[in-house]
């Protein structure tokens, strides 16, 4: 009996031990923030949804690990809310949480000081917490720390991530300090991506870094791609000024006047037409799109067939000029010659039909239909086209 009693106690103890996890506070979000402020700690917020598989895996496999629960319980006020119920709905709206799980560290004023998303293994989850455990983050806002000169690369990277969408100028200033701090260290590809993201004009501080470190950057990309980025940086602000918000049109004369002295006539013309095909297609201004696309793709050999196919599709839908449709036909043929797909054979068939080449249109519409049926895809567009060609 004594042995049985011991086994029962041992079994119950194991059960209780297995259920131990991060200790999450009960109470309102306001009360939890107040407690964090009083204790000069950060709030760790687990933002979850009941249907979220990775959320359940975190709760079962990571929150219960001894090292995890020990560190989180010792350093933070921990809270978790269902983002689709009760207070969680307002919390999700306030912090723009749209994917789960989301993990946020907040100071007592409710300001986000660090955040990440998705399932994390033990090592990464602990590293994330240790980065947030700096006592300064619990007693001062990130903006205050930045103004006081905080300059660790980790702090600045976190700041860029937090403010890149909500306060771009502030995030850009953080990036400038980051590259000043790391000016004597080799650039990584990730850091180059950050540099390019936060460089919008030749007047930006980061542009000076882009120019000064040109040889190093070329080793990470290529001279041609460097040149393309340099051109885009130089003319992007001019393009913004040339765009008329009221009419939705780009002022060619203004753009050329400002851009040609910077990048030359050929580069300016290419950049202008490249922008036009994006802007005018998005705005549904297909007369302007047609003209720009014909100029931009005038040497189709220089473009990927799939890019040409996208233009051919827009022409097949929105353009009626015979000469323009003939060009689009040539673009679609390049894609089909490389490999026949449900999509490119249909687009080519539609262009043949619009160009009066009924037999060719029927042949490629049949091909599109058969490919779709064989691949279990929707063949309705090809069938509809075939019906119209009877």
Secondary structure, 3 states (H helix, E strand, C coil): CHHHHHHHHHHHHHHHHHHCCCCECCCCHHHHHHHHHHHCCEEEEEEECCCCHHHHHHHHHHCCCHHHHHHHHHHEEEEEEECCCCHHHHHHHHHCCCCCCEEEEECCCCCEEEEEECCCCHHHHHHHHHHHCCHHHHHCCHHHHHHCCCCCHHHHHHHHHHHCCCCHHHHHHHHHHHHHHCCCCCCCHHHHHHHHHCCCCCCCHHHHHHHHCHHHHHHHCCHHHHHHHHHHHHHHHHHHHHECCCCCCECHHHHHHHHHHHHCHHHHHHHHHHHHHHHHHHHCCHHHHHHHHHHHCCCHHHCCHHHHHHHHHHHHHHCCCHHHHHHHHHHHHHHHHHCCCHHHHHHHHHHHHHCCCHHHHHHHHHHHHHHHHHHCCCCHHHHHHHHHCC
